[in-house]
Amino acid sequence: MSVSSRNLFTLARSLSTSTDEATLRAAISRAYYAAYHRCLDWERQLPRRGSDTGVHGVHACLISRLESPHRHCSPLQAQRSKAIGKQLREQRDRRTFADYSIHGHLPRQFVSAQLTSTADLLKQCDQSNGSPRSGKRRTR
């Protein structure tokens, strides 16, 4: 059995109705992972991967590549890639807070901001990436 980004987002929305802080933190995390996996899929449609600028970790590398698109990307692809990378970075920051700052107060607006941002990001990724051809990206 496999799971999709949409499945993760549906779970996040369901979790977000709770009043339990641990569950709300899980909602933030699931929403982030829905966005992360959808962004990975979106990146595969680009002509070339962007530059990861020497960062470490798979999440940081994806964000860096999205924020630094390859020169073979069209202007529209580059613009979308940068915007998607910025949103994913903001979502990762909220997810990091939710997962690791367990003794700090979790502002309720973090949950709504994460869900709104994820819904927007999924919508952006579902739009055409501006490529004259679709399919698999070429390798570096």
SVG drawing of the C-alpha trace seen along z (x, -y; Angstrom):
<svg xmlns="http://www.w3.org/2000/svg" viewBox="-12 -35 41 37">
<polyline fill="none" stroke="black" stroke-width="0.4" points="0.0,0.0 1.3,-3.4 0.3,-6.9 0.1,-10.2 0.8,-13.8 -3.0,-14.3 -3.5,-11.5 -1.0,-13.1 -2.7,-16.5 -6.1,-14.9 -4.7,-13.4 -3.1,-16.8 -6.5,-18.5 -8.2,-15.8 -5.6,-16.1 -5.9,-19.9 -9.4,-19.7 -8.1,-18.4 -7.6,-20.4 -4.7,-18.2 -1.3,-20.0 0.5,-16.8 -2.0,-16.1 -1.8,-19.7 1.9,-19.3 1.4,-16.1 -0.9,-18.0 1.9,-20.5 4.3,-17.7 2.0,-15.8 1.2,-18.9 4.9,-19.6 5.5,-16.1 2.6,-16.3 4.2,-19.5 7.8,-18.0 6.8,-15.0 4.7,-16.9 7.7,-19.3 10.0,-16.4 7.5,-15.2 7.2,-18.8 11.0,-19.1 11.3,-15.9 9.3,-17.7 11.9,-20.4 14.5,-20.3 17.4,-20.2 17.8,-20.3 18.8,-23.5 21.9,-23.9 21.9,-22.7 24.6,-25.3 26.4,-22.9 23.8,-22.4 23.4,-19.1 20.3,-17.0 17.7,-16.0 15.2,-18.6 17.6,-21.4 19.0,-20.3 15.5,-20.2 14.7,-23.7 18.1,-25.0 17.6,-23.5 14.1,-24.9 15.3,-28.4 18.3,-28.2 16.8,-26.9 19.0,-25.7 19.6,-28.1 17.8,-25.6 14.5,-26.4 12.2,-28.8 11.6,-32.2 8.2,-30.9 9.7,-27.6 12.4,-29.6 9.9,-32.0 7.6,-29.1 10.6,-27.1 11.8,-30.0 8.3,-30.7 7.7,-27.0 11.1,-26.7 10.4,-29.7 7.1,-28.3 8.6,-24.9 11.3,-26.6 8.7,-28.4 6.7,-25.1 9.9,-23.3 10.6,-26.0 7.1,-25.4 7.5,-21.7 10.9,-21.9 9.4,-24.0 6.4,-21.6 8.6,-18.5 11.6,-19.7 10.4,-22.6 8.1,-20.5 8.4,-22.6 7.5,-25.8 3.9,-27.0 2.6,-26.1 0.7,-29.1 -2.6,-27.9 -2.0,-30.1 1.0,-27.9 -1.5,-25.1 -3.8,-27.2 -0.7,-28.8 0.7,-25.4 -2.5,-24.1 -3.2,-27.2 0.4,-27.2 0.3,-23.5 -3.0,-23.8 -1.5,-26.7 1.7,-24.8 -0.1,-21.7 -2.2,-23.8 0.9,-25.5 2.6,-22.2 -0.5,-20.8 -0.3,-23.7 1.7,-23.2 5.4,-24.0 5.7,-26.0 7.7,-23.3 7.2,-22.9 7.3,-19.1 6.2,-17.1 7.7,-13.9 10.8,-12.9 13.5,-15.5 16.9,-15.0 19.8,-14.1 22.5,-16.6"/>
</svg>
